[in-house]
Amino acid sequence: MKILLDTNVIVSAFATRGLCSALFEVCIEDHELIISNSIIAEIKKVLEKKLKAPKSTINEVEYYINNYFIKVTDSDNISICRDKDDNKIISVAANNEVSFLVSGDDDLLVLKEYRGVKIVTPRQFWEVLRDQRG
């Protein structure tokens, strides 16, 4: 299954130990993780500006992403969110046959689904994975 993790989920996975970290590990093992250059740039920006992560940590995160994610082309052909960054994420998900977009962003979560992409919280996705494993 193709999964797109929003910036907030990826940053949480690297910055904390908890649900996002566990979810991230399961996705790497069992699914295809999709990412684009704009999402990588946003991750790096959040790590640098908000979390004040050292350059070496940011480089490690980028290296990890480049090795475990499938990088796809950015696309800006969707305009349904007020935040242009959210539009980019929705576009990447919709244009790459992603099954789930996992996010903590209320502006995305309110959509619930867009062109076959289910938009869920990390907790909701964890429950989907749990139910699939039986």
N, C-alpha and C positions, 0 to 999 in steps of 0.2 A: 504494500500500500504506500502511496506517495503522501508524505506529510510535509507541511510547511509550518515551521515554528516561528512565531513572531519574535521580533527583537527582544521584547521584555522577557519572553520565556527562555531564550538562549542566554541572555545576560544573567538571569536568575540561576540557570543551570550551572554556569561557571562561577558565579559569585557566592552561592550558598549551597548548603546541603539540605535537600528536602525534596518535595514533590517534583519540581522542575528538573532537578538533577537526575532523579530516578527515571522520570519520563524520558529525558534526553538519552540516557543509557539504553533503555528498552527500544527506543526508536532507532538508534544506531545499529543495534543488533538485529532487529526484525523488520525494518522498513526502509524505504528510500526517503532520505531527507533532502528537500529541495531548498535552494537558496539562490539569491541573485547578488550582483555587485552592489546594488543600492542597499540591500539588507545588510550585507557585510559592512559597508561604509557606516550605516546607522549603528551597528553593534560597536564598531571601533569608536565612534563618536561618544556613545553613551559610556563606554568603559573609560575613555579618557576624560571627558568633561564632567560627568556625574559621579563616577566612582573613583576618579583620580588614580586609575590603574597605571602602573609604570609601563613604559613602552615595551619592555620585554614581555610582560604579561599579555599585552594587546597582540604582540607578534605571535605568541604561543597560541592564543585563541584563534587568530586568523589561520595559522598553520593547521590547527586541528580541524577547523571548518573546511579548509581546502582539501583535506584528506578524507573526510567522512561525509561530506555533503555533495550532492549533484548540483553543479552550478548551471543555472539557466539564464537566458537573456531577460533583461528587464523589459517591461512593457508598460506604457502609460495610456492604454486605450480605454480605461474605465474611469468614470468620474461619478462615484456614488457616495463618497465620504467627504466630509468637510476638510479633512487633513490629507494633503497630497501624498504624504508618505503612506498613509493607509490605502489610498488608491493604488499605489505601486504594489503593495503587498497583495491586495485583492487581485490585481491584474496578473501578477506572477502565479498565484494559486489557480485562477480560472484558466489561464492560457497553458498550463502545464498538467492538466488533469489530476490535480491534487485532490485527495479524498477529504483531508481535514486540514484546516488552518487553526492552529492552536495559539490562543492569544489571551492576554489579560486586559486588553484594550476594550473598554466599554463601547467605543464608537464602532468597532468591528463586531463585537459580540452581539450587539443589538440586531444585526442583520440575520444572524442564525444560520443562513445558508445563502450562497450566491452561485448561480450557474453550476449546481451540483457539488459545490465545495461546502462542507459542513464547517461552521465557525463555532468553536467550542473553547471553554476554559481548560487549563491544564487538568483540573479535577474531573471535568466531564470526559476528557479524552482518556484519562487514566481508567475511568469506569468502563468506557468502550473497550479498551484493551483487556481489562479484567473479564468482561463478559465474553469476549472472543476466545479467551483461553479456557473458559468454562470453569 
